[in-house]
């Protein structure tokens, strides 16, 4: 007598038995390669990849989300440095996602003809610890102030 065989029509495909969350590919991986000698840390943030150097956020790498005009390398800076950075990055502009509000974030757009060259130059400035790029986020400022107050109490 033949063996009973399972009805394959009712079995789920092998890859759905143990589903695995697939990570998105790192956008603009060449940027992380250029910063490989620094003690950087990456974190996902709003579907993008944030790059930290110590307590400072220096970049966000964004690709494939709406609006596509804001895809590219976001520079963490302050309004006071916009003009000097614009001289060095002709294609740099404010992020359209934020509307007309002036923020510390500027983008090197991925669709600019000089995108890779500009992104690599931004990495050079970060490696050189240029003070115009990078800022301590408010959430980390609170952690730093708590740590500082604990050390002053012990003294």
KARA-V941882 format. One record per residue. N is the residue number from 0. RES is the residue in one letter. SS is DSSP state (A for helix, B for strand, O for the rest). OMEGA is omega in degrees with one decimal (* if undefined). Layout:
n->N res->RES ss->SS omega->OMEGA
n->N res->RES ss->SS omega->OMEGA
This chain:
n->0 res->X ss->O omega->-178.9
n->1 res->X ss->O omega->178.6
n->2 res->X ss->O omega->175.6
n->3 res->X ss->O omega->179.0
n->4 res->X ss->O omega->178.2
n->5 res->X ss->O omega->177.0
n->6 res->X ss->O omega->-174.8
n->7 res->X ss->A omega->179.8
n->8 res->X ss->A omega->-177.8
n->9 res->X ss->A omega->178.6
n->10 res->X ss->O omega->178.2
n->11 res->X ss->O omega->175.5
n->12 res->X ss->O omega->-174.4
n->13 res->X ss->A omega->-176.3
n->14 res->X ss->A omega->177.6
n->15 res->X ss->A omega->178.3
n->16 res->X ss->A omega->177.6
n->17 res->X ss->O omega->-176.6
n->18 res->X ss->O omega->-179.8
n->19 res->X ss->O omega->174.7
n->20 res->X ss->O omega->179.3
n->21 res->X ss->O omega->177.6
n->22 res->X ss->O omega->175.7
n->23 res->X ss->O omega->175.9
n->24 res->X ss->O omega->178.9
n->25 res->X ss->O omega->177.9
n->26 res->X ss->O omega->176.2
n->27 res->X ss->O omega->-176.7
n->28 res->X ss->A omega->178.8
n->29 res->X ss->A omega->178.0
n->30 res->X ss->A omega->179.0
n->31 res->X ss->A omega->177.3
n->32 res->X ss->A omega->179.4
n->33 res->X ss->A omega->-179.8
n->34 res->X ss->O omega->-173.1
n->35 res->X ss->O omega->-178.5
n->36 res->X ss->O omega->178.3
n->37 res->X ss->O omega->178.2
n->38 res->X ss->O omega->-178.6
n->39 res->X ss->B omega->177.5
n->40 res->X ss->B omega->178.2
n->41 res->X ss->B omega->177.7
n->42 res->X ss->B omega->174.4
n->43 res->X ss->B omega->-178.4
n->44 res->X ss->B omega->178.7
n->45 res->X ss->O omega->179.6
n->46 res->X ss->O omega->179.6
n->47 res->X ss->B omega->178.5
n->48 res->X ss->B omega->179.6
n->49 res->X ss->B omega->-179.5
n->50 res->X ss->B omega->179.7
n->51 res->X ss->B omega->172.0
n->52 res->X ss->B omega->-172.6
n->53 res->X ss->O omega->179.1
n->54 res->X ss->O omega->-176.7
n->55 res->X ss->B omega->168.4
n->56 res->X ss->B omega->-177.1
n->57 res->X ss->B omega->-176.8
n->58 res->X ss->B omega->164.1
n->59 res->X ss->B omega->178.3
n->60 res->X ss->B omega->-174.2
n->61 res->X ss->B omega->179.2
n->62 res->X ss->O omega->169.1
n->63 res->X ss->O omega->179.2
n->64 res->X ss->O omega->178.5
n->65 res->X ss->O omega->-4.5
n->66 res->X ss->O omega->-178.1
n->67 res->X ss->A omega->179.4
n->68 res->X ss->A omega->-178.8
n->69 res->X ss->A omega->174.6
n->70 res->X ss->O omega->179.1
n->71 res->X ss->B omega->-179.6
n->72 res->X ss->B omega->177.6
n->73 res->X ss->B omega->178.0
n->74 res->X ss->B omega->174.6
n->75 res->X ss->B omega->-177.9
n->76 res->X ss->O omega->175.8
n->77 res->X ss->O omega->-176.4
n->78 res->X ss->A omega->-178.8
n->79 res->X ss->A omega->-178.9
n->80 res->X ss->A omega->-177.4
n->81 res->X ss->A omega->-175.5
n->82 res->X ss->A omega->-179.0
n->83 res->X ss->A omega->177.6
n->84 res->X ss->A omega->178.8
n->85 res->X ss->A omega->176.4
n->86 res->X ss->A omega->-178.3
n->87 res->X ss->A omega->-179.6
n->88 res->X ss->O omega->-176.6
n->89 res->X ss->O omega->-177.9
n->90 res->X ss->O omega->-178.7
n->91 res->X ss->O omega->177.9
n->92 res->X ss->B omega->176.3
n->93 res->X ss->B omega->-179.7
n->94 res->X ss->O omega->-176.5
n->95 res->X ss->A omega->179.8
n->96 res->X ss->A omega->-178.1
n->97 res->X ss->A omega->-179.8
n->98 res->X ss->O omega->-177.7
n->99 res->X ss->O omega->-179.5
n->100 res->X ss->O omega->178.1
n->101 res->X ss->O omega->179.8
n->102 res->X ss->O omega->176.7
n->103 res->X ss->O omega->-177.0
n->104 res->X ss->B omega->174.1
n->105 res->X ss->B omega->-177.2
n->106 res->X ss->B omega->166.1
n->107 res->X ss->B omega->-171.2
n->108 res->X ss->B omega->-178.4
n->109 res->X ss->O omega->-179.1
n->110 res->X ss->O omega->177.0
n->111 res->X ss->O omega->-179.0
n->112 res->X ss->O omega->-178.6
n->113 res->X ss->O omega->-172.4
n->114 res->X ss->A omega->-175.6
n->115 res->X ss->A omega->178.6
n->116 res->X ss->A omega->179.9
n->117 res->X ss->A omega->179.9
n->118 res->X ss->A omega->178.9
n->119 res->X ss->A omega->177.7
n->120 res->X ss->A omega->175.7
n->121 res->X ss->A omega->177.3
n->122 res->X ss->A omega->177.3
n->123 res->X ss->A omega->178.8
n->124 res->X ss->A omega->178.8
n->125 res->X ss->A omega->178.0
n->126 res->X ss->A omega->179.0
n->127 res->X ss->O omega->179.5
n->128 res->X ss->O omega->176.7
n->129 res->X ss->O omega->-175.3
n->130 res->X ss->O omega->-179.5
n->131 res->X ss->O omega->-179.0
n->132 res->X ss->O omega->178.6
n->133 res->X ss->O omega->175.6
n->134 res->X ss->B omega->179.4
n->135 res->X ss->B omega->178.8
n->136 res->X ss->O omega->-178.2
n->137 res->X ss->A omega->-179.3
n->138 res->X ss->A omega->178.8
n->139 res->X ss->A omega->176.6
n->140 res->X ss->A omega->179.6
n->141 res->X ss->A omega->179.1
n->142 res->X ss->A omega->179.9
n->143 res->X ss->A omega->-178.4
n->144 res->X ss->A omega->176.5
n->145 res->X ss->A omega->179.1
n->146 res->X ss->A omega->-179.2
n->147 res->X ss->A omega->-179.1
n->148 res->X ss->A omega->177.2
n->149 res->X ss->A omega->-179.1
n->150 res->X ss->A omega->178.9
n->151 res->X ss->A omega->178.2
n->152 res->X ss->A omega->-178.5
n->153 res->X ss->A omega->-175.7
n->154 res->X ss->O omega->*
